[in-house]
């Protein structure tokens, strides 16, 4: 496996030290996990927790690229929607460390975000 650059390492440490917003239930793959196979990257949120959020403001980033438009979005049928899941599957997975980030705005205009990393290694 390639050596992690000092900049990437400092980003990963900084990202993992930021507390999760209460709306964020789970991230996929799990934070700091090492995988041999990954089906998708994404997050599950519950907008009844924490401050009320704008559902249309949710964005998913994978390795620094906004993949929201290519992502699958689903949730409950209640309105306003309480459970929300967003996931993205790239055309191919590269071995190594990957970063993902979820962002959304609360109704008062505050942007909330959470970043996590995971690794893919050969089987």
CNS distance restraints for C-alpha pairs under 8 A (distance, minus, plus):
assign (resid   1 and name CA) (resid  96 and name CA) 6.72 0.50 0.50
assign (resid   1 and name CA) (resid 121 and name CA) 7.97 0.50 0.50
assign (resid   2 and name CA) (resid  96 and name CA) 7.39 0.50 0.50
assign (resid   4 and name CA) (resid   8 and name CA) 6.50 0.50 0.50
assign (resid   4 and name CA) (resid   9 and name CA) 6.30 0.50 0.50
assign (resid   5 and name CA) (resid   9 and name CA) 6.11 0.50 0.50
assign (resid   6 and name CA) (resid  10 and name CA) 6.10 0.50 0.50
assign (resid   7 and name CA) (resid  11 and name CA) 6.21 0.50 0.50
assign (resid   8 and name CA) (resid  12 and name CA) 6.14 0.50 0.50
assign (resid   9 and name CA) (resid  13 and name CA) 6.19 0.50 0.50
assign (resid  10 and name CA) (resid  14 and name CA) 6.02 0.50 0.50
assign (resid  11 and name CA) (resid  15 and name CA) 5.91 0.50 0.50
assign (resid  12 and name CA) (resid  16 and name CA) 6.06 0.50 0.50
assign (resid  12 and name CA) (resid 116 and name CA) 7.36 0.50 0.50
assign (resid  12 and name CA) (resid 117 and name CA) 6.92 0.50 0.50
assign (resid  13 and name CA) (resid  17 and name CA) 6.23 0.50 0.50
assign (resid  14 and name CA) (resid  18 and name CA) 6.77 0.50 0.50
assign (resid  15 and name CA) (resid 114 and name CA) 7.16 0.50 0.50
assign (resid  15 and name CA) (resid 115 and name CA) 5.28 0.50 0.50
assign (resid  15 and name CA) (resid 116 and name CA) 6.45 0.50 0.50
assign (resid  16 and name CA) (resid 115 and name CA) 6.79 0.50 0.50
assign (resid  16 and name CA) (resid 116 and name CA) 6.21 0.50 0.50
assign (resid  18 and name CA) (resid 114 and name CA) 7.12 0.50 0.50
assign (resid  19 and name CA) (resid 114 and name CA) 7.62 0.50 0.50
assign (resid  20 and name CA) (resid  24 and name CA) 6.50 0.50 0.50
assign (resid  20 and name CA) (resid 113 and name CA) 7.89 0.50 0.50
assign (resid  20 and name CA) (resid 114 and name CA) 6.01 0.50 0.50
assign (resid  21 and name CA) (resid  50 and name CA) 7.51 0.50 0.50
assign (resid  21 and name CA) (resid 112 and name CA) 6.79 0.50 0.50
assign (resid  21 and name CA) (resid 113 and name CA) 7.28 0.50 0.50
assign (resid  21 and name CA) (resid 114 and name CA) 7.22 0.50 0.50
assign (resid  22 and name CA) (resid  49 and name CA) 5.86 0.50 0.50
assign (resid  22 and name CA) (resid  50 and name CA) 5.28 0.50 0.50
assign (resid  23 and name CA) (resid  45 and name CA) 5.29 0.50 0.50
assign (resid  23 and name CA) (resid  46 and name CA) 5.00 0.50 0.50
assign (resid  23 and name CA) (resid  47 and name CA) 5.53 0.50 0.50
assign (resid  23 and name CA) (resid  48 and name CA) 7.27 0.50 0.50
assign (resid  23 and name CA) (resid  49 and name CA) 5.06 0.50 0.50
assign (resid  23 and name CA) (resid  50 and name CA) 5.81 0.50 0.50
assign (resid  24 and name CA) (resid  43 and name CA) 7.30 0.50 0.50
assign (resid  24 and name CA) (resid  44 and name CA) 6.24 0.50 0.50
assign (resid  24 and name CA) (resid  45 and name CA) 4.51 0.50 0.50
assign (resid  24 and name CA) (resid  46 and name CA) 6.51 0.50 0.50
assign (resid  25 and name CA) (resid  43 and name CA) 7.52 0.50 0.50
assign (resid  25 and name CA) (resid  44 and name CA) 5.45 0.50 0.50
assign (resid  25 and name CA) (resid  45 and name CA) 5.15 0.50 0.50
assign (resid  25 and name CA) (resid  46 and name CA) 6.60 0.50 0.50
assign (resid  26 and name CA) (resid  30 and name CA) 7.84 0.50 0.50
assign (resid  26 and name CA) (resid  43 and name CA) 5.65 0.50 0.50
assign (resid  26 and name CA) (resid  44 and name CA) 5.23 0.50 0.50
assign (resid  26 and name CA) (resid  45 and name CA) 7.14 0.50 0.50
assign (resid  27 and name CA) (resid  31 and name CA) 6.98 0.50 0.50
assign (resid  27 and name CA) (resid  41 and name CA) 7.71 0.50 0.50
assign (resid  27 and name CA) (resid  42 and name CA) 5.85 0.50 0.50
assign (resid  27 and name CA) (resid  43 and name CA) 4.32 0.50 0.50
assign (resid  27 and name CA) (resid  44 and name CA) 6.47 0.50 0.50
assign (resid  28 and name CA) (resid  40 and name CA) 7.10 0.50 0.50
assign (resid  28 and name CA) (resid  41 and name CA) 5.13 0.50 0.50
assign (resid  28 and name CA) (resid  42 and name CA) 5.03 0.50 0.50
assign (resid  28 and name CA) (resid  43 and name CA) 5.89 0.50 0.50
assign (resid  29 and name CA) (resid  33 and name CA) 6.97 0.50 0.50
assign (resid  29 and name CA) (resid  38 and name CA) 7.17 0.50 0.50
assign (resid  29 and name CA) (resid  40 and name CA) 7.41 0.50 0.50
assign (resid  29 and name CA) (resid  41 and name CA) 5.97 0.50 0.50
assign (resid  29 and name CA) (resid  42 and name CA) 7.40 0.50 0.50
assign (resid  29 and name CA) (resid 118 and name CA) 6.78 0.50 0.50
assign (resid  30 and name CA) (resid 118 and name CA) 7.06 0.50 0.50
assign (resid  31 and name CA) (resid 116 and name CA) 5.46 0.50 0.50
assign (resid  31 and name CA) (resid 117 and name CA) 5.64 0.50 0.50
assign (resid  31 and name CA) (resid 118 and name CA) 5.90 0.50 0.50
assign (resid  32 and name CA) (resid 116 and name CA) 7.14 0.50 0.50
assign (resid  32 and name CA) (resid 117 and name CA) 5.44 0.50 0.50
assign (resid  32 and name CA) (resid 118 and name CA) 4.73 0.50 0.50
assign (resid  32 and name CA) (resid 119 and name CA) 7.21 0.50 0.50
assign (resid  33 and name CA) (resid 117 and name CA) 7.70 0.50 0.50
assign (resid  33 and name CA) (resid 118 and name CA) 4.99 0.50 0.50
assign (resid  33 and name CA) (resid 119 and name CA) 6.28 0.50 0.50
assign (resid  34 and name CA) (resid 118 and name CA) 5.98 0.50 0.50
assign (resid  34 and name CA) (resid 119 and name CA) 4.69 0.50 0.50
assign (resid  34 and name CA) (resid 120 and name CA) 5.84 0.50 0.50
assign (resid  34 and name CA) (resid 121 and name CA) 7.00 0.50 0.50
assign (resid  35 and name CA) (resid 118 and name CA) 7.59 0.50 0.50
assign (resid  35 and name CA) (resid 119 and name CA) 6.04 0.50 0.50
assign (resid  35 and name CA) (resid 120 and name CA) 4.84 0.50 0.50
assign (resid  35 and name CA) (resid 121 and name CA) 6.20 0.50 0.50
assign (resid  36 and name CA) (resid 120 and name CA) 5.48 0.50 0.50
assign (resid  36 and name CA) (resid 121 and name CA) 5.14 0.50 0.50
assign (resid  36 and name CA) (resid 122 and name CA) 5.65 0.50 0.50
assign (resid  36 and name CA) (resid 123 and name CA) 5.24 0.50 0.50
assign (resid  37 and name CA) (resid 120 and name CA) 6.85 0.50 0.50
assign (resid  38 and name CA) (resid  93 and name CA) 7.94 0.50 0.50
assign (resid  38 and name CA) (resid 120 and name CA) 7.65 0.50 0.50
assign (resid  39 and name CA) (resid  89 and name CA) 6.62 0.50 0.50
assign (resid  40 and name CA) (resid  87 and name CA) 6.17 0.50 0.50
assign (resid  40 and name CA) (resid  88 and name CA) 5.43 0.50 0.50
assign (resid  40 and name CA) (resid  89 and name CA) 4.60 0.50 0.50
assign (resid  40 and name CA) (resid  90 and name CA) 7.58 0.50 0.50
assign (resid  41 and name CA) (resid  62 and name CA) 7.76 0.50 0.50
assign (resid  41 and name CA) (resid  87 and name CA) 5.52 0.50 0.50
assign (resid  41 and name CA) (resid  88 and name CA) 5.38 0.50 0.50
assign (resid  41 and name CA) (resid  89 and name CA) 6.50 0.50 0.50
assign (resid  41 and name CA) (resid 100 and name CA) 7.43 0.50 0.50
assign (resid  42 and name CA) (resid  60 and name CA) 7.27 0.50 0.50
assign (resid  42 and name CA) (resid  85 and name CA) 7.41 0.50 0.50
assign (resid  42 and name CA) (resid  86 and name CA) 5.41 0.50 0.50
assign (resid  42 and name CA) (resid  87 and name CA) 4.06 0.50 0.50
assign (resid  42 and name CA) (resid  88 and name CA) 6.19 0.50 0.50
assign (resid  42 and name CA) (resid 100 and name CA) 7.89 0.50 0.50
assign (resid  43 and name CA) (resid  85 and name CA) 5.80 0.50 0.50
assign (resid  43 and name CA) (resid  86 and name CA) 5.60 0.50 0.50
assign (resid  43 and name CA) (resid  87 and name CA) 6.58 0.50 0.50
assign (resid  43 and name CA) (resid 102 and name CA) 7.29 0.50 0.50
assign (resid  44 and name CA) (resid  83 and name CA) 7.28 0.50 0.50
assign (resid  44 and name CA) (resid  84 and name CA) 5.74 0.50 0.50
assign (resid  44 and name CA) (resid  85 and name CA) 4.39 0.50 0.50
assign (resid  44 and name CA) (resid  86 and name CA) 6.63 0.50 0.50
assign (resid  45 and name CA) (resid  82 and name CA) 7.95 0.50 0.50
assign (resid  45 and name CA) (resid  83 and name CA) 5.79 0.50 0.50
assign (resid  45 and name CA) (resid  84 and name CA) 5.09 0.50 0.50
assign (resid  45 and name CA) (resid  85 and name CA) 6.27 0.50 0.50
assign (resid  46 and name CA) (resid  82 and name CA) 5.27 0.50 0.50
assign (resid  46 and name CA) (resid  83 and name CA) 4.59 0.50 0.50
assign (resid  46 and name CA) (resid  84 and name CA) 6.26 0.50 0.50
assign (resid  47 and name CA) (resid  51 and name CA) 7.77 0.50 0.50
assign (resid  47 and name CA) (resid  52 and name CA) 6.16 0.50 0.50
assign (resid  47 and name CA) (resid  53 and name CA) 6.20 0.50 0.50
assign (resid  47 and name CA) (resid  81 and name CA) 7.38 0.50 0.50
assign (resid  47 and name CA) (resid  82 and name CA) 4.93 0.50 0.50
assign (resid  47 and name CA) (resid  83 and name CA) 6.52 0.50 0.50
assign (resid  47 and name CA) (resid  84 and name CA) 7.68 0.50 0.50
assign (resid  48 and name CA) (resid  52 and name CA) 6.75 0.50 0.50
assign (resid  48 and name CA) (resid  82 and name CA) 5.69 0.50 0.50
assign (resid  51 and name CA) (resid 106 and name CA) 6.26 0.50 0.50
assign (resid  51 and name CA) (resid 107 and name CA) 7.69 0.50 0.50
assign (resid  52 and name CA) (resid 106 and name CA) 5.63 0.50 0.50
assign (resid  52 and name CA) (resid 107 and name CA) 5.97 0.50 0.50
assign (resid  53 and name CA) (resid 104 and name CA) 7.09 0.50 0.50
assign (resid  53 and name CA) (resid 105 and name CA) 5.75 0.50 0.50
assign (resid  53 and name CA) (resid 106 and name CA) 3.88 0.50 0.50
assign (resid  53 and name CA) (resid 107 and name CA) 5.36 0.50 0.50
assign (resid  54 and name CA) (resid  58 and name CA) 7.52 0.50 0.50
assign (resid  54 and name CA) (resid 104 and name CA) 7.02 0.50 0.50
assign (resid  54 and name CA) (resid 105 and name CA) 5.75 0.50 0.50
assign (resid  54 and name CA) (resid 106 and name CA) 5.70 0.50 0.50
assign (resid  54 and name CA) (resid 107 and name CA) 5.88 0.50 0.50
assign (resid  55 and name CA) (resid  81 and name CA) 7.90 0.50 0.50
assign (resid  55 and name CA) (resid 104 and name CA) 7.60 0.50 0.50
assign (resid  57 and name CA) (resid 103 and name CA) 7.63 0.50 0.50
assign (resid  57 and name CA) (resid 104 and name CA) 5.06 0.50 0.50
assign (resid  57 and name CA) (resid 105 and name CA) 5.86 0.50 0.50
assign (resid  58 and name CA) (resid  68 and name CA) 7.94 0.50 0.50
assign (resid  58 and name CA) (resid 102 and name CA) 7.11 0.50 0.50
assign (resid  58 and name CA) (resid 103 and name CA) 5.59 0.50 0.50
assign (resid  58 and name CA) (resid 104 and name CA) 4.39 0.50 0.50
assign (resid  58 and name CA) (resid 105 and name CA) 7.34 0.50 0.50
assign (resid  59 and name CA) (resid  66 and name CA) 7.08 0.50 0.50
assign (resid  59 and name CA) (resid  67 and name CA) 7.67 0.50 0.50
assign (resid  59 and name CA) (resid  68 and name CA) 5.33 0.50 0.50
assign (resid  59 and name CA) (resid 102 and name CA) 5.75 0.50 0.50
assign (resid  59 and name CA) (resid 103 and name CA) 5.09 0.50 0.50
assign (resid  59 and name CA) (resid 104 and name CA) 6.33 0.50 0.50
assign (resid  60 and name CA) (resid  66 and name CA) 5.97 0.50 0.50
assign (resid  60 and name CA) (resid  67 and name CA) 5.77 0.50 0.50
assign (resid  60 and name CA) (resid  68 and name CA) 5.09 0.50 0.50
assign (resid  60 and name CA) (resid  71 and name CA) 7.79 0.50 0.50
assign (resid  60 and name CA) (resid  86 and name CA) 7.50 0.50 0.50
assign (resid  60 and name CA) (resid  87 and name CA) 7.98 0.50 0.50
assign (resid  60 and name CA) (resid 100 and name CA) 7.33 0.50 0.50
assign (resid  60 and name CA) (resid 101 and name CA) 5.84 0.50 0.50
assign (resid  60 and name CA) (resid 102 and name CA) 4.78 0.50 0.50
assign (resid  60 and name CA) (resid 103 and name CA) 6.58 0.50 0.50
assign (resid  61 and name CA) (resid  65 and name CA) 5.17 0.50 0.50
assign (resid  61 and name CA) (resid  66 and name CA) 4.37 0.50 0.50
assign (resid  61 and name CA) (resid  67 and name CA) 5.53 0.50 0.50
assign (resid  61 and name CA) (resid  68 and name CA) 7.07 0.50 0.50
assign (resid  61 and name CA) (resid 100 and name CA) 5.48 0.50 0.50
assign (resid  61 and name CA) (resid 101 and name CA) 5.00 0.50 0.50
assign (resid  61 and name CA) (resid 102 and name CA) 6.42 0.50 0.50
assign (resid  62 and name CA) (resid  66 and name CA) 6.60 0.50 0.50
assign (resid  62 and name CA) (resid  67 and name CA) 6.58 0.50 0.50
assign (resid  62 and name CA) (resid  98 and name CA) 7.52 0.50 0.50
assign (resid  62 and name CA) (resid  99 and name CA) 6.02 0.50 0.50
assign (resid  62 and name CA) (resid 100 and name CA) 4.55 0.50 0.50
assign (resid  62 and name CA) (resid 101 and name CA) 6.63 0.50 0.50
assign (resid  63 and name CA) (resid  98 and name CA) 5.88 0.50 0.50
assign (resid  63 and name CA) (resid  99 and name CA) 4.95 0.50 0.50
assign (resid  63 and name CA) (resid 100 and name CA) 6.00 0.50 0.50
assign (resid  64 and name CA) (resid  99 and name CA) 7.34 0.50 0.50
assign (resid  64 and name CA) (resid 100 and name CA) 7.42 0.50 0.50
assign (resid  67 and name CA) (resid  71 and name CA) 6.14 0.50 0.50
assign (resid  67 and name CA) (resid  88 and name CA) 7.10 0.50 0.50
assign (resid  68 and name CA) (resid  88 and name CA) 7.90 0.50 0.50
assign (resid  70 and name CA) (resid  88 and name CA) 6.73 0.50 0.50
assign (resid  71 and name CA) (resid  86 and name CA) 6.39 0.50 0.50
assign (resid  71 and name CA) (resid  87 and name CA) 5.34 0.50 0.50
assign (resid  71 and name CA) (resid  88 and name CA) 4.49 0.50 0.50
assign (resid  71 and name CA) (resid  89 and name CA) 7.48 0.50 0.50
assign (resid  72 and name CA) (resid  86 and name CA) 5.63 0.50 0.50
assign (resid  72 and name CA) (resid  87 and name CA) 5.24 0.50 0.50
assign (resid  72 and name CA) (resid  88 and name CA) 6.26 0.50 0.50
assign (resid  73 and name CA) (resid  84 and name CA) 7.33 0.50 0.50
assign (resid  73 and name CA) (resid  85 and name CA) 5.69 0.50 0.50
assign (resid  73 and name CA) (resid  86 and name CA) 4.52 0.50 0.50
assign (resid  73 and name CA) (resid  87 and name CA) 6.63 0.50 0.50
assign (resid  74 and name CA) (resid  84 and name CA) 5.86 0.50 0.50
assign (resid  74 and name CA) (resid  85 and name CA) 5.20 0.50 0.50
assign (resid  74 and name CA) (resid  86 and name CA) 6.54 0.50 0.50
assign (resid  75 and name CA) (resid  81 and name CA) 6.98 0.50 0.50
assign (resid  75 and name CA) (resid  82 and name CA) 7.57 0.50 0.50
assign (resid  75 and name CA) (resid  83 and name CA) 5.17 0.50 0.50
assign (resid  75 and name CA) (resid  84 and name CA) 4.31 0.50 0.50
assign (resid  75 and name CA) (resid  85 and name CA) 5.80 0.50 0.50
assign (resid  76 and name CA) (resid  81 and name CA) 5.92 0.50 0.50
assign (resid  76 and name CA) (resid  82 and name CA) 6.54 0.50 0.50
assign (resid  76 and name CA) (resid  83 and name CA) 5.47 0.50 0.50
assign (resid  76 and name CA) (resid  84 and name CA) 6.91 0.50 0.50
assign (resid  77 and name CA) (resid  81 and name CA) 6.35 0.50 0.50
assign (resid  78 and name CA) (resid  82 and name CA) 6.78 0.50 0.50
assign (resid  94 and name CA) (resid 120 and name CA) 7.29 0.50 0.50
assign (resid  95 and name CA) (resid 119 and name CA) 7.32 0.50 0.50
assign (resid  95 and name CA) (resid 120 and name CA) 4.92 0.50 0.50
assign (resid  95 and name CA) (resid 121 and name CA) 5.37 0.50 0.50
assign (resid  95 and name CA) (resid 122 and name CA) 6.90 0.50 0.50
assign (resid  96 and name CA) (resid 119 and name CA) 5.33 0.50 0.50
assign (resid  96 and name CA) (resid 120 and name CA) 5.20 0.50 0.50
assign (resid  96 and name CA) (resid 121 and name CA) 6.26 0.50 0.50
assign (resid  97 and name CA) (resid 117 and name CA) 6.87 0.50 0.50
assign (resid  97 and name CA) (resid 118 and name CA) 5.79 0.50 0.50
assign (resid  97 and name CA) (resid 119 and name CA) 4.28 0.50 0.50
assign (resid  97 and name CA) (resid 120 and name CA) 6.49 0.50 0.50
assign (resid  98 and name CA) (resid 117 and name CA) 5.53 0.50 0.50
assign (resid  98 and name CA) (resid 118 and name CA) 5.51 0.50 0.50
assign (resid  98 and name CA) (resid 119 and name CA) 5.98 0.50 0.50
assign (resid  98 and name CA) (resid 120 and name CA) 7.82 0.50 0.50
assign (resid  99 and name CA) (resid 115 and name CA) 6.99 0.50 0.50
assign (resid  99 and name CA) (resid 116 and name CA) 5.77 0.50 0.50
assign (resid  99 and name CA) (resid 117 and name CA) 4.34 0.50 0.50
assign (resid  99 and name CA) (resid 118 and name CA) 6.65 0.50 0.50
assign (resid 100 and name CA) (resid 115 and name CA) 5.61 0.50 0.50
assign (resid 100 and name CA) (resid 116 and name CA) 5.50 0.50 0.50
assign (resid 100 and name CA) (resid 117 and name CA) 6.16 0.50 0.50
assign (resid 101 and name CA) (resid 113 and name CA) 6.87 0.50 0.50
assign (resid 101 and name CA) (resid 114 and name CA) 5.52 0.50 0.50
assign (resid 101 and name CA) (resid 115 and name CA) 4.16 0.50 0.50
assign (resid 101 and name CA) (resid 116 and name CA) 6.40 0.50 0.50
assign (resid 102 and name CA) (resid 113 and name CA) 5.51 0.50 0.50
assign (resid 102 and name CA) (resid 114 and name CA) 5.47 0.50 0.50
assign (resid 102 and name CA) (resid 115 and name CA) 6.57 0.50 0.50
assign (resid 103 and name CA) (resid 111 and name CA) 6.88 0.50 0.50
assign (resid 103 and name CA) (resid 112 and name CA) 5.65 0.50 0.50
assign (resid 103 and name CA) (resid 113 and name CA) 4.26 0.50 0.50
assign (resid 103 and name CA) (resid 114 and name CA) 6.70 0.50 0.50
assign (resid 104 and name CA) (resid 111 and name CA) 5.69 0.50 0.50
assign (resid 104 and name CA) (resid 112 and name CA) 5.43 0.50 0.50
assign (resid 104 and name CA) (resid 113 and name CA) 6.50 0.50 0.50
assign (resid 105 and name CA) (resid 109 and name CA) 5.67 0.50 0.50
assign (resid 105 and name CA) (resid 110 and name CA) 5.39 0.50 0.50
assign (resid 105 and name CA) (resid 111 and name CA) 4.33 0.50 0.50
assign (resid 105 and name CA) (resid 112 and name CA) 5.92 0.50 0.50
assign (resid 106 and name CA) (resid 110 and name CA) 5.37 0.50 0.50
assign (resid 106 and name CA) (resid 111 and name CA) 6.49 0.50 0.50
assign (resid 106 and name CA) (resid 112 and name CA) 7.36 0.50 0.50
